[in-house]
Amino acid sequence: MSTDLESEPAQEHSEGRIPFDAICTGCQQIDVRWARFEEVGLEASVDLEAIEPAACTSFKHVCYECGSATWWNPVRVLTGVIRSGQEEA
Ligand SMILES: [Zn+2]
């Protein structure tokens, strides 16, 4: 499985990242954050439709409210964002 990285086909996902609605553990705001699969404990081959946010691990990302990098908990997977052309939030 791990050797797949070398012969990866055309990337379907934006640089191997997933858009989440996520909640900042510092200030409790919910905002869109992109996390890498490995950051939330997922295999890159996982079906995006099958991801359960509650089963994902927290990931570290910058929070502008908190003014530093904080931990975010995935709340919802934004599969619609992926389908509509990977727009930035
Ligand atoms: Zn925050």
PDB file of the backbone (N, CA, C, O) and the ligand in Angstrom, with CONECT records:
HET     ZN  A 101       1
ATOM      1  N   MET A   1       0.830  -1.204   0.000  1.00  0.00           N
ATOM      2  CA  MET A   1       0.000   0.000   0.000  1.00  0.00           C
ATOM      3  C   MET A   1       0.863   1.251   0.000  1.00  0.00           C
ATOM      4  O   MET A   1       0.632   2.156  -0.802  1.00  0.00           O
ATOM      5  N   SER A   2       1.838   1.319   0.871  1.00  0.00           N
ATOM      6  CA  SER A   2       2.605   2.553   1.018  1.00  0.00           C
ATOM      7  C   SER A   2       3.486   2.836  -0.188  1.00  0.00           C
ATOM      8  O   SER A   2       3.941   3.966  -0.366  1.00  0.00           O
ATOM      9  N   THR A   3       3.734   1.826  -1.023  1.00  0.00           N
ATOM     10  CA  THR A   3       4.568   2.059  -2.192  1.00  0.00           C
ATOM     11  C   THR A   3       3.794   2.746  -3.309  1.00  0.00           C
ATOM     12  O   THR A   3       4.372   3.162  -4.313  1.00  0.00           O
ATOM     13  N   ASP A   4       2.478   2.861  -3.127  1.00  0.00           N
ATOM     14  CA  ASP A   4       1.663   3.512  -4.141  1.00  0.00           C
ATOM     15  C   ASP A   4       2.048   4.970  -4.360  1.00  0.00           C
ATOM     16  O   ASP A   4       1.789   5.536  -5.422  1.00  0.00           O
ATOM     17  N   LEU A   5       2.656   5.561  -3.366  1.00  0.00           N
ATOM     18  CA  LEU A   5       3.002   6.979  -3.450  1.00  0.00           C
ATOM     19  C   LEU A   5       3.906   7.275  -4.638  1.00  0.00           C
ATOM     20  O   LEU A   5       3.849   8.357  -5.222  1.00  0.00           O
ATOM     21  N   GLU A   6       4.731   6.315  -4.985  1.00  0.00           N
ATOM     22  CA  GLU A   6       5.688   6.564  -6.053  1.00  0.00           C
ATOM     23  C   GLU A   6       5.040   6.568  -7.442  1.00  0.00           C
ATOM     24  O   GLU A   6       5.474   7.277  -8.350  1.00  0.00           O
ATOM     25  N   SER A   7       4.006   5.767  -7.572  1.00  0.00           N
ATOM     26  CA  SER A   7       3.384   5.657  -8.890  1.00  0.00           C
ATOM     27  C   SER A   7       1.963   6.210  -8.863  1.00  0.00           C
ATOM     28  O   SER A   7       1.048   5.634  -9.452  1.00  0.00           O
ATOM     29  N   GLU A   8       1.797   7.302  -8.191  1.00  0.00           N
ATOM     30  CA  GLU A   8       0.470   7.859  -8.034  1.00  0.00           C
ATOM     31  C   GLU A   8      -0.092   8.341  -9.370  1.00  0.00           C
ATOM     32  O   GLU A   8       0.585   9.048 -10.117  1.00  0.00           O
ATOM     33  N   PRO A   9      -1.314   7.960  -9.662  1.00  0.00           N
ATOM     34  CA  PRO A   9      -1.960   8.468 -10.878  1.00  0.00           C
ATOM     35  C   PRO A   9      -2.340   9.939 -10.701  1.00  0.00           C
ATOM     36  O   PRO A   9      -2.088  10.535  -9.654  1.00  0.00           O
ATOM     37  N   ALA A  10      -2.938  10.502 -11.722  1.00  0.00           N
ATOM     38  CA  ALA A  10      -3.346  11.907 -11.646  1.00  0.00           C
ATOM     39  C   ALA A  10      -4.121  12.158 -10.359  1.00  0.00           C
ATOM     40  O   ALA A  10      -5.044  11.412 -10.029  1.00  0.00           O
ATOM     41  N   GLN A  11      -3.759  13.173  -9.656  1.00  0.00           N
ATOM     42  CA  GLN A  11      -4.395  13.489  -8.383  1.00  0.00           C
ATOM     43  C   GLN A  11      -5.842  13.894  -8.584  1.00  0.00           C
ATOM     44  O   GLN A  11      -6.150  14.828  -9.325  1.00  0.00           O
ATOM     45  N   GLU A  12      -6.724  13.168  -7.905  1.00  0.00           N
ATOM     46  CA  GLU A  12      -8.121  13.553  -7.972  1.00  0.00           C
ATOM     47  C   GLU A  12      -8.416  14.623  -6.940  1.00  0.00           C
ATOM     48  O   GLU A  12      -9.304  15.457  -7.114  1.00  0.00           O
ATOM     49  N   HIS A  13      -7.665  14.580  -5.883  1.00  0.00           N
ATOM     50  CA  HIS A  13      -7.923  15.505  -4.789  1.00  0.00           C
ATOM     51  C   HIS A  13      -6.887  16.610  -4.804  1.00  0.00           C
ATOM     52  O   HIS A  13      -5.774  16.430  -5.299  1.00  0.00           O
ATOM     53  N   SER A  14      -7.252  17.725  -4.272  1.00  0.00           N
ATOM     54  CA  SER A  14      -6.363  18.866  -4.239  1.00  0.00           C
ATOM     55  C   SER A  14      -5.139  18.568  -3.379  1.00  0.00           C
ATOM     56  O   SER A  14      -5.192  18.662  -2.152  1.00  0.00           O
ATOM     57  N   GLU A  15      -4.051  18.213  -4.028  1.00  0.00           N
ATOM     58  CA  GLU A  15      -2.808  17.918  -3.328  1.00  0.00           C
ATOM     59  C   GLU A  15      -3.013  16.942  -2.182  1.00  0.00           C
ATOM     60  O   GLU A  15      -2.380  17.067  -1.134  1.00  0.00           O
ATOM     61  N   GLY A  16      -3.887  15.980  -2.375  1.00  0.00           N
ATOM     62  CA  GLY A  16      -4.112  14.972  -1.352  1.00  0.00           C
ATOM     63  C   GLY A  16      -4.758  15.507  -0.099  1.00  0.00           C
ATOM     64  O   GLY A  16      -4.568  14.965   0.989  1.00  0.00           O
ATOM     65  N   ARG A  17      -5.512  16.555  -0.248  1.00  0.00           N
ATOM     66  CA  ARG A  17      -6.149  17.128   0.930  1.00  0.00           C
ATOM     67  C   ARG A  17      -7.670  17.077   0.821  1.00  0.00           C
ATOM     68  O   ARG A  17      -8.237  16.966  -0.266  1.00  0.00           O
ATOM     69  N   ILE A  18      -8.301  17.160   1.974  1.00  0.00           N
ATOM     70  CA  ILE A  18      -9.754  17.078   2.066  1.00  0.00           C
ATOM     71  C   ILE A  18     -10.277  18.376   2.680  1.00  0.00           C
ATOM     72  O   ILE A  18      -9.737  18.844   3.682  1.00  0.00           O
ATOM     73  N   PRO A  19     -11.310  18.954   2.099  1.00  0.00           N
ATOM     74  CA  PRO A  19     -11.914  20.133   2.732  1.00  0.00           C
ATOM     75  C   PRO A  19     -12.897  19.719   3.817  1.00  0.00           C
ATOM     76  O   PRO A  19     -13.786  18.898   3.590  1.00  0.00           O
ATOM     77  N   PHE A  20     -12.726  20.290   4.978  1.00  0.00           N
ATOM     78  CA  PHE A  20     -13.623  20.017   6.095  1.00  0.00           C
ATOM     79  C   PHE A  20     -14.257  21.306   6.598  1.00  0.00           C
ATOM     80  O   PHE A  20     -13.653  22.376   6.532  1.00  0.00           O
ATOM     81  N   ASP A  21     -15.484  21.190   7.101  1.00  0.00           N
ATOM     82  CA  ASP A  21     -15.941  22.142   8.087  1.00  0.00           C
ATOM     83  C   ASP A  21     -15.323  21.629   9.372  1.00  0.00           C
ATOM     84  O   ASP A  21     -15.547  20.483   9.764  1.00  0.00           O
ATOM     85  N   ALA A  22     -14.549  22.473  10.024  1.00  0.00           N
ATOM     86  CA  ALA A  22     -13.881  22.012  11.223  1.00  0.00           C
ATOM     87  C   ALA A  22     -14.062  23.042  12.335  1.00  0.00           C
ATOM     88  O   ALA A  22     -14.263  24.230  12.079  1.00  0.00           O
ATOM     89  N   ILE A  23     -13.987  22.564  13.556  1.00  0.00           N
ATOM     90  CA  ILE A  23     -14.162  23.461  14.696  1.00  0.00           C
ATOM     91  C   ILE A  23     -12.835  23.635  15.423  1.00  0.00           C
ATOM     92  O   ILE A  23     -12.145  22.665  15.736  1.00  0.00           O
ATOM     93  N   CYS A  24     -12.498  24.881  15.682  1.00  0.00           N
ATOM     94  CA  CYS A  24     -11.257  25.197  16.387  1.00  0.00           C
ATOM     95  C   CYS A  24     -11.428  24.862  17.863  1.00  0.00           C
ATOM     96  O   CYS A  24     -12.402  25.264  18.499  1.00  0.00           O
ATOM     97  N   THR A  25     -10.469  24.126  18.388  1.00  0.00           N
ATOM     98  CA  THR A  25     -10.567  23.754  19.797  1.00  0.00           C
ATOM     99  C   THR A  25     -10.232  24.931  20.706  1.00  0.00           C
ATOM    100  O   THR A  25     -10.461  24.885  21.915  1.00  0.00           O
ATOM    101  N   GLY A  26      -9.683  25.995  20.099  1.00  0.00           N
ATOM    102  CA  GLY A  26      -9.328  27.160  20.908  1.00  0.00           C
ATOM    103  C   GLY A  26     -10.505  28.107  21.090  1.00  0.00           C
ATOM    104  O   GLY A  26     -10.849  28.471  22.215  1.00  0.00           O
ATOM    105  N   CYS A  27     -11.125  28.508  19.975  1.00  0.00           N
ATOM    106  CA  CYS A  27     -12.190  29.522  20.051  1.00  0.00           C
ATOM    107  C   CYS A  27     -13.548  28.981  19.632  1.00  0.00           C
ATOM    108  O   CYS A  27     -14.531  29.721  19.634  1.00  0.00           O
ATOM    109  N   GLN A  28     -13.620  27.712  19.275  1.00  0.00           N
ATOM    110  CA  GLN A  28     -14.877  27.039  18.956  1.00  0.00           C
ATOM    111  C   GLN A  28     -15.536  27.519  17.660  1.00  0.00           C
ATOM    112  O   GLN A  28     -16.683  27.161  17.389  1.00  0.00           O
ATOM    113  N   GLN A  29     -14.850  28.302  16.874  1.00  0.00           N
ATOM    114  CA  GLN A  29     -15.457  28.714  15.617  1.00  0.00           C
ATOM    115  C   GLN A  29     -15.374  27.562  14.615  1.00  0.00           C
ATOM    116  O   GLN A  29     -14.468  26.730  14.670  1.00  0.00           O
ATOM    117  N   ILE A  30     -16.340  27.539  13.700  1.00  0.00           N
ATOM    118  CA  ILE A  30     -16.318  26.541  12.633  1.00  0.00           C
ATOM    119  C   ILE A  30     -15.950  27.242  11.341  1.00  0.00           C
ATOM    120  O   ILE A  30     -16.543  28.256  10.972  1.00  0.00           O
ATOM    121  N   ASP A  31     -14.973  26.690  10.669  1.00  0.00           N
ATOM    122  CA  ASP A  31     -14.505  27.288   9.433  1.00  0.00           C
ATOM    123  C   ASP A  31     -14.027  26.179   8.509  1.00  0.00           C
ATOM    124  O   ASP A  31     -13.830  25.043   8.940  1.00  0.00           O
ATOM    125  N   VAL A  32     -13.844  26.513   7.245  1.00  0.00           N
ATOM    126  CA  VAL A  32     -13.362  25.515   6.296  1.00  0.00           C
ATOM    127  C   VAL A  32     -11.855  25.396   6.422  1.00  0.00           C
ATOM    128  O   VAL A  32     -11.126  26.388   6.379  1.00  0.00           O
ATOM    129  N   ARG A  33     -11.408  24.169   6.578  1.00  0.00           N
ATOM    130  CA  ARG A  33      -9.977  23.905   6.648  1.00  0.00           C
ATOM    131  C   ARG A  33      -9.675  22.682   5.796  1.00  0.00           C
ATOM    132  O   ARG A  33     -10.433  21.712   5.787  1.00  0.00           O
ATOM    133  N   TRP A  34      -8.557  22.741   5.082  1.00  0.00           N
ATOM    134  CA  TRP A  34      -8.129  21.592   4.280  1.00  0.00           C
ATOM    135  C   TRP A  34      -7.094  20.814   5.069  1.00  0.00           C
ATOM    136  O   TRP A  34      -6.125  21.380   5.575  1.00  0.00           O
ATOM    137  N   ALA A  35      -7.307  19.516   5.169  1.00  0.00           N
ATOM    138  CA  ALA A  35      -6.370  18.668   5.906  1.00  0.00           C
ATOM    139  C   ALA A  35      -5.883  17.537   5.013  1.00  0.00           C
ATOM    140  O   ALA A  35      -6.628  17.023   4.177  1.00  0.00           O
ATOM    141  N   ARG A  36      -4.649  17.164   5.196  1.00  0.00           N
ATOM    142  CA  ARG A  36      -4.125  16.009   4.481  1.00  0.00           C
ATOM    143  C   ARG A  36      -4.718  14.737   5.075  1.00  0.00           C
ATOM    144  O   ARG A  36      -5.071  14.682   6.253  1.00  0.00           O
ATOM    145  N   PHE A  37      -4.816  13.728   4.234  1.00  0.00           N
ATOM    146  CA  PHE A  37      -5.387  12.466   4.688  1.00  0.00           C
ATOM    147  C   PHE A  37      -4.682  11.958   5.944  1.00  0.00           C
ATOM    148  O   PHE A  37      -5.324  11.564   6.918  1.00  0.00           O
ATOM    149  N   GLU A  38      -3.356  11.974   5.901  1.00  0.00           N
ATOM    150  CA  GLU A  38      -2.625  11.416   7.036  1.00  0.00           C
ATOM    151  C   GLU A  38      -2.789  12.254   8.298  1.00  0.00           C
ATOM    152  O   GLU A  38      -2.618  11.758   9.412  1.00  0.00           O
ATOM    153  N   GLU A  39      -3.120  13.527   8.114  1.00  0.00           N
ATOM    154  CA  GLU A  39      -3.303  14.390   9.289  1.00  0.00           C
ATOM    155  C   GLU A  39      -4.541  14.014  10.091  1.00  0.00           C
ATOM    156  O   GLU A  39      -4.604  14.239  11.300  1.00  0.00           O
ATOM    157  N   VAL A  40      -5.523  13.441   9.407  1.00  0.00           N
ATOM    158  CA  VAL A  40      -6.756  13.066  10.100  1.00  0.00           C
ATOM    159  C   VAL A  40      -6.880  11.550  10.235  1.00  0.00           C
ATOM    160  O   VAL A  40      -7.949  11.023  10.543  1.00  0.00           O
ATOM    161  N   GLY A  41      -5.763  10.860   9.998  1.00  0.00           N
ATOM    162  CA  GLY A  41      -5.735   9.423  10.231  1.00  0.00           C
ATOM    163  C   GLY A  41      -6.406   8.591   9.163  1.00  0.00           C
ATOM    164  O   GLY A  41      -6.909   7.503   9.445  1.00  0.00           O
ATOM    165  N   LEU A  42      -6.421   9.096   7.920  1.00  0.00           N
ATOM    166  CA  LEU A  42      -7.069   8.369   6.832  1.00  0.00           C
ATOM    167  C   LEU A  42      -6.051   7.897   5.802  1.00  0.00           C
ATOM    168  O   LEU A  42      -4.973   8.471   5.651  1.00  0.00           O
ATOM    169  N   GLU A  43      -6.426   6.837   5.102  1.00  0.00           N
ATOM    170  CA  GLU A  43      -5.648   6.382   3.962  1.00  0.00           C
ATOM    171  C   GLU A  43      -6.003   7.280   2.787  1.00  0.00           C
ATOM    172  O   GLU A  43      -7.152   7.703   2.661  1.00  0.00           O
ATOM    173  N   ALA A  44      -5.044   7.577   1.930  1.00  0.00           N
ATOM    174  CA  ALA A  44      -5.306   8.452   0.789  1.00  0.00           C
ATOM    175  C   ALA A  44      -6.277   7.816  -0.198  1.00  0.00           C
ATOM    176  O   ALA A  44      -6.852   8.503  -1.042  1.00  0.00           O
ATOM    177  N   SER A  45      -6.456   6.515  -0.091  1.00  0.00           N
ATOM    178  CA  SER A  45      -7.332   5.815  -1.031  1.00  0.00           C
ATOM    179  C   SER A  45      -8.776   5.756  -0.533  1.00  0.00           C
ATOM    180  O   SER A  45      -9.636   5.163  -1.183  1.00  0.00           O
ATOM    181  N   VAL A  46      -9.034   6.364   0.607  1.00  0.00           N
ATOM    182  CA  VAL A  46     -10.375   6.279   1.191  1.00  0.00           C
ATOM    183  C   VAL A  46     -11.403   6.962   0.293  1.00  0.00           C
ATOM    184  O   VAL A  46     -11.098   7.940  -0.390  1.00  0.00           O
ATOM    185  N   ASP A  47     -12.603   6.440   0.304  1.00  0.00           N
ATOM    186  CA  ASP A  47     -13.702   7.035  -0.452  1.00  0.00           C
ATOM    187  C   ASP A  47     -14.191   8.261   0.314  1.00  0.00           C
ATOM    188  O   ASP A  47     -14.616   8.157   1.465  1.00  0.00           O
ATOM    189  N   LEU A  48     -14.128   9.407  -0.328  1.00  0.00           N
ATOM    190  CA  LEU A  48     -14.505  10.647   0.355  1.00  0.00           C
ATOM    191  C   LEU A  48     -15.937  10.602   0.877  1.00  0.00           C
ATOM    192  O   LEU A  48     -16.255  11.168   1.923  1.00  0.00           O
ATOM    193  N   GLU A  49     -16.788   9.918   0.124  1.00  0.00           N
ATOM    194  CA  GLU A  49     -18.184   9.839   0.541  1.00  0.00           C
ATOM    195  C   GLU A  49     -18.342   9.017   1.820  1.00  0.00           C
ATOM    196  O   GLU A  49     -19.333   9.146   2.539  1.00  0.00           O
ATOM    197  N   ALA A  50     -17.359   8.184   2.086  1.00  0.00           N
ATOM    198  CA  ALA A  50     -17.472   7.263   3.208  1.00  0.00           C
ATOM    199  C   ALA A  50     -16.775   7.771   4.466  1.00  0.00           C
ATOM    200  O   ALA A  50     -16.805   7.114   5.506  1.00  0.00           O
ATOM    201  N   ILE A  51     -16.149   8.939   4.367  1.00  0.00           N
ATOM    202  CA  ILE A  51     -15.430   9.464   5.525  1.00  0.00           C
ATOM    203  C   ILE A  51     -16.413   9.886   6.610  1.00  0.00           C
ATOM    204  O   ILE A  51     -17.380  10.604   6.354  1.00  0.00           O
ATOM    205  N   GLU A  52     -16.146   9.428   7.813  1.00  0.00           N
ATOM    206  CA  GLU A  52     -16.953   9.866   8.942  1.00  0.00           C
ATOM    207  C   GLU A  52     -16.130  10.870   9.736  1.00  0.00           C
ATOM    208  O   GLU A  52     -15.117  10.509  10.334  1.00  0.00           O
ATOM    209  N   PRO A  53     -16.557  12.118   9.746  1.00  0.00           N
ATOM    210  CA  PRO A  53     -15.786  13.148  10.444  1.00  0.00           C
ATOM    211  C   PRO A  53     -15.500  12.783  11.891  1.00  0.00           C
ATOM    212  O   PRO A  53     -14.427  13.081  12.417  1.00  0.00           O
ATOM    213  N   ALA A  54     -16.460  12.142  12.525  1.00  0.00           N
ATOM    214  CA  ALA A  54     -16.284  11.782  13.930  1.00  0.00           C
ATOM    215  C   ALA A  54     -15.165  10.757  14.111  1.00  0.00           C
ATOM    216  O   ALA A  54     -14.608  10.624  15.201  1.00  0.00           O
ATOM    217  N   ALA A  55     -14.842  10.043  13.051  1.00  0.00           N
ATOM    218  CA  ALA A  55     -13.805   9.021  13.135  1.00  0.00           C
ATOM    219  C   ALA A  55     -12.429   9.589  12.779  1.00  0.00           C
ATOM    220  O   ALA A  55     -11.412   8.909  12.916  1.00  0.00           O
ATOM    221  N   CYS A  56     -12.412  10.823  12.327  1.00  0.00           N
ATOM    222  CA  CYS A  56     -11.140  11.450  11.965  1.00  0.00           C
ATOM    223  C   CYS A  56     -10.467  12.009  13.211  1.00  0.00           C
ATOM    224  O   CYS A  56     -11.126  12.357  14.190  1.00  0.00           O
ATOM    225  N   THR A  57      -9.168  12.086  13.156  1.00  0.00           N
ATOM    226  CA  THR A  57      -8.437  12.665  14.271  1.00  0.00           C
ATOM    227  C   THR A  57      -8.343  14.182  14.085  1.00  0.00           C
ATOM    228  O   THR A  57      -8.536  14.697  12.984  1.00  0.00           O
ATOM    229  N   SER A  58      -8.050  14.873  15.159  1.00  0.00           N
ATOM    230  CA  SER A  58      -7.854  16.321  15.087  1.00  0.00           C
ATOM    231  C   SER A  58      -6.612  16.615  14.257  1.00  0.00           C
ATOM    232  O   SER A  58      -5.685  15.808  14.194  1.00  0.00           O
ATOM    233  N   PHE A  59      -6.609  17.768  13.630  1.00  0.00           N
ATOM    234  CA  PHE A  59      -5.433  18.147  12.863  1.00  0.00           C
ATOM    235  C   PHE A  59      -5.051  19.577  13.218  1.00  0.00           C
ATOM    236  O   PHE A  59      -5.888  20.378  13.633  1.00  0.00           O
ATOM    237  N   LYS A  60      -3.784  19.874  13.048  1.00  0.00           N
ATOM    238  CA  LYS A  60      -3.293  21.189  13.436  1.00  0.00           C
ATOM    239  C   LYS A  60      -3.337  22.124  12.245  1.00  0.00           C
ATOM    240  O   LYS A  60      -2.874  21.789  11.155  1.00  0.00           O
ATOM    241  N   HIS A  61      -3.904  23.308  12.470  1.00  0.00           N
ATOM    242  CA  HIS A  61      -4.008  24.284  11.402  1.00  0.00           C
ATOM    243  C   HIS A  61      -4.034  25.660  12.033  1.00  0.00           C
ATOM    244  O   HIS A  61      -4.362  25.823  13.208  1.00  0.00           O
ATOM    245  N   VAL A  62      -3.685  26.636  11.234  1.00  0.00           N
ATOM    246  CA  VAL A  62      -3.673  27.986  11.785  1.00  0.00           C
ATOM    247  C   VAL A  62      -5.100  28.480  12.010  1.00  0.00           C
ATOM    248  O   VAL A  62      -5.988  28.204  11.203  1.00  0.00           O
ATOM    249  N   CYS A  63      -5.320  29.199  13.091  1.00  0.00           N
ATOM    250  CA  CYS A  63      -6.593  29.853  13.354  1.00  0.00           C
ATOM    251  C   CYS A  63      -6.326  31.342  13.469  1.00  0.00           C
ATOM    252  O   CYS A  63      -5.529  31.787  14.295  1.00  0.00           O
ATOM    253  N   TYR A  64      -7.011  32.105  12.623  1.00  0.00           N
ATOM    254  CA  TYR A  64      -6.751  33.543  12.627  1.00  0.00           C
ATOM    255  C   TYR A  64      -7.359  34.215  13.850  1.00  0.00           C
ATOM    256  O   TYR A  64      -6.864  35.242  14.313  1.00  0.00           O
ATOM    257  N   GLU A  65      -8.426  33.636  14.366  1.00  0.00           N
ATOM    258  CA  GLU A  65      -9.021  34.172  15.591  1.00  0.00           C
ATOM    259  C   GLU A  65      -8.072  33.998  16.768  1.00  0.00           C
ATOM    260  O   GLU A  65      -7.862  34.913  17.564  1.00  0.00           O
ATOM    261  N   CYS A  66      -7.510  32.810  16.857  1.00  0.00           N
ATOM    262  CA  CYS A  66      -6.604  32.516  17.964  1.00  0.00           C
ATOM    263  C   CYS A  66      -5.220  33.118  17.713  1.00  0.00           C
ATOM    264  O   CYS A  66      -4.441  33.327  18.643  1.00  0.00           O
ATOM    265  N   GLY A  67      -4.932  33.392  16.444  1.00  0.00           N
ATOM    266  CA  GLY A  67      -3.651  33.997  16.120  1.00  0.00           C
ATOM    267  C   GLY A  67      -2.488  33.039  16.146  1.00  0.00           C
ATOM    268  O   GLY A  67      -1.334  33.460  16.226  1.00  0.00           O
ATOM    269  N   SER A  68      -2.778  31.756  16.079  1.00  0.00           N
ATOM    270  CA  SER A  68      -1.699  30.767  16.071  1.00  0.00           C
ATOM    271  C   SER A  68      -2.237  29.452  15.537  1.00  0.00           C
ATOM    272  O   SER A  68      -3.423  29.327  15.235  1.00  0.00           O
ATOM    273  N   ALA A  69      -1.356  28.480  15.425  1.00  0.00           N
ATOM    274  CA  ALA A  69      -1.792  27.155  15.001  1.00  0.00           C
ATOM    275  C   ALA A  69      -2.491  26.477  16.170  1.00  0.00           C
ATOM    276  O   ALA A  69      -1.992  26.462  17.295  1.00  0.00           O
ATOM    277  N   THR A  70      -3.662  25.918  15.874  1.00  0.00           N
ATOM    278  CA  THR A  70      -4.432  25.248  16.913  1.00  0.00           C
ATOM    279  C   THR A  70      -4.905  23.908  16.377  1.00  0.00           C
ATOM    280  O   THR A  70      -4.674  23.574  15.215  1.00  0.00           O
ATOM    281  N   TRP A  71      -5.562  23.153  17.226  1.00  0.00           N
ATOM    282  CA  TRP A  71      -6.126  21.870  16.814  1.00  0.00           C
ATOM    283  C   TRP A  71      -7.556  22.064  16.362  1.00  0.00           C
ATOM    284  O   TRP A  71      -8.336  22.774  16.996  1.00  0.00           O
ATOM    285  N   TRP A  72      -7.889  21.419  15.250  1.00  0.00           N
ATOM    286  CA  TRP A  72      -9.233  21.499  14.685  1.00  0.00           C
ATOM    287  C   TRP A  72      -9.842  20.106  14.655  1.00  0.00           C
ATOM    288  O   TRP A  72      -9.165  19.129  14.335  1.00  0.00           O
ATOM    289  N   ASN A  73     -11.113  20.024  14.987  1.00  0.00           N
ATOM    290  CA  ASN A  73     -11.831  18.756  14.904  1.00  0.00           C
ATOM    291  C   ASN A  73     -12.748  18.776  13.688  1.00  0.00           C
ATOM    292  O   ASN A  73     -13.583  19.672  13.562  1.00  0.00           O
ATOM    293  N   PRO A  74     -12.608  17.810  12.800  1.00  0.00           N
ATOM    294  CA  PRO A  74     -13.488  17.757  11.627  1.00  0.00           C
ATOM    295  C   PRO A  74     -14.950  17.629  12.047  1.00  0.00           C
ATOM    296  O   PRO A  74     -15.284  16.828  12.921  1.00  0.00           O
ATOM    297  N   VAL A  75     -15.813  18.417  11.423  1.00  0.00           N
ATOM    298  CA  VAL A  75     -17.242  18.368  11.713  1.00  0.00           C
ATOM    299  C   VAL A  75     -18.002  17.773  10.533  1.00  0.00           C
ATOM    300  O   VAL A  75     -18.947  17.003  10.702  1.00  0.00           O
ATOM    301  N   ARG A  76     -17.562  18.149   9.334  1.00  0.00           N
ATOM    302  CA  ARG A  76     -18.269  17.711   8.138  1.00  0.00           C
ATOM    303  C   ARG A  76     -17.282  17.693   6.985  1.00  0.00           C
ATOM    304  O   ARG A  76     -16.418  18.565   6.885  1.00  0.00           O
ATOM    305  N   VAL A  77     -17.409  16.710   6.124  1.00  0.00           N
ATOM    306  CA  VAL A  77     -16.590  16.651   4.924  1.00  0.00           C
ATOM    307  C   VAL A  77     -17.305  17.405   3.819  1.00  0.00           C
ATOM    308  O   VAL A  77     -18.473  17.142   3.537  1.00  0.00           O
ATOM    309  N   LEU A  78     -16.612  18.334   3.199  1.00  0.00           N
ATOM    310  CA  LEU A  78     -17.242  19.163   2.171  1.00  0.00           C
ATOM    311  C   LEU A  78     -17.057  18.531   0.795  1.00  0.00           C
ATOM    312  O   LEU A  78     -16.313  19.038  -0.044  1.00  0.00           O
ATOM    313  N   THR A  79     -17.745  17.421   0.583  1.00  0.00           N
ATOM    314  CA  THR A  79     -17.597  16.735  -0.702  1.00  0.00           C
ATOM    315  C   THR A  79     -18.099  17.599  -1.846  1.00  0.00           C
ATOM    316  O   THR A  79     -17.632  17.460  -2.976  1.00  0.00           O
ATOM    317  N   GLY A  80     -19.049  18.493  -1.567  1.00  0.00           N
ATOM    318  CA  GLY A  80     -19.555  19.377  -2.603  1.00  0.00           C
ATOM    319  C   GLY A  80     -18.476  20.298  -3.131  1.00  0.00           C
ATOM    320  O   GLY A  80     -18.467  20.634  -4.315  1.00  0.00           O
ATOM    321  N   VAL A  81     -17.574  20.705  -2.269  1.00  0.00           N
ATOM    322  CA  VAL A  81     -16.477  21.575  -2.675  1.00  0.00           C
ATOM    323  C   VAL A  81     -15.568  20.844  -3.653  1.00  0.00           C
ATOM    324  O   VAL A  81     -15.088  21.428  -4.625  1.00  0.00           O
ATOM    325  N   ILE A  82     -15.342  19.583  -3.392  1.00  0.00           N
ATOM    326  CA  ILE A  82     -14.475  18.794  -4.257  1.00  0.00           C
ATOM    327  C   ILE A  82     -15.098  18.637  -5.633  1.00  0.00           C
ATOM    328  O   ILE A  82     -14.430  18.795  -6.655  1.00  0.00           O
ATOM    329  N   ARG A  83     -16.382  18.326  -5.645  1.00  0.00           N
ATOM    330  CA  ARG A  83     -17.065  18.096  -6.915  1.00  0.00           C
ATOM    331  C   ARG A  83     -17.169  19.369  -7.751  1.00  0.00           C
ATOM    332  O   ARG A  83     -17.116  19.313  -8.979  1.00  0.00           O
ATOM    333  N   SER A  84     -17.314  20.495  -7.099  1.00  0.00           N
ATOM    334  CA  SER A  84     -17.556  21.732  -7.844  1.00  0.00           C
ATOM    335  C   SER A  84     -16.267  22.396  -8.295  1.00  0.00           C
ATOM    336  O   SER A  84     -16.280  23.562  -8.690  1.00  0.00           O
ATOM    337  N   GLY A  85     -15.173  21.685  -8.243  1.00  0.00           N
ATOM    338  CA  GLY A  85     -13.961  22.223  -8.813  1.00  0.00           C
ATOM    339  C   GLY A  85     -12.954  22.736  -7.809  1.00  0.00           C
ATOM    340  O   GLY A  85     -12.108  23.565  -8.143  1.00  0.00           O
ATOM    341  N   GLN A  86     -13.034  22.257  -6.595  1.00  0.00           N
ATOM    342  CA  GLN A  86     -12.014  22.552  -5.599  1.00  0.00           C
ATOM    343  C   GLN A  86     -11.793  24.042  -5.413  1.00  0.00           C
ATOM    344  O   GLN A  86     -10.663  24.531  -5.433  1.00  0.00           O
ATOM    345  N   GLU A  87     -12.895  24.749  -5.233  1.00  0.00           N
ATOM    346  CA  GLU A  87     -12.779  26.169  -4.961  1.00  0.00           C
ATOM    347  C   GLU A  87     -12.223  26.403  -3.574  1.00  0.00           C
ATOM    348  O   GLU A  87     -12.435  25.609  -2.658  1.00  0.00           O
ATOM    349  N   GLU A  88     -11.522  27.481  -3.438  1.00  0.00           N
ATOM    350  CA  GLU A  88     -11.108  27.871  -2.094  1.00  0.00           C
ATOM    351  C   GLU A  88     -12.347  28.365  -1.369  1.00  0.00           C
ATOM    352  O   GLU A  88     -13.309  28.806  -1.998  1.00  0.00           O
ATOM    353  N   ALA A  89     -12.321  28.291  -0.076  1.00  0.00           N
ATOM    354  CA  ALA A  89     -13.463  28.726   0.724  1.00  0.00           C
ATOM    355  C   ALA A  89     -13.812  30.150   0.348  1.00  0.00           C
ATOM    356  O   ALA A  89     -14.750  30.723   0.902  1.00  0.00           O
TER     357      ALA A  89
HETATM  358 ZN    ZN A 101      -9.435  29.514  17.106  1.00  0.00          ZN2+
END
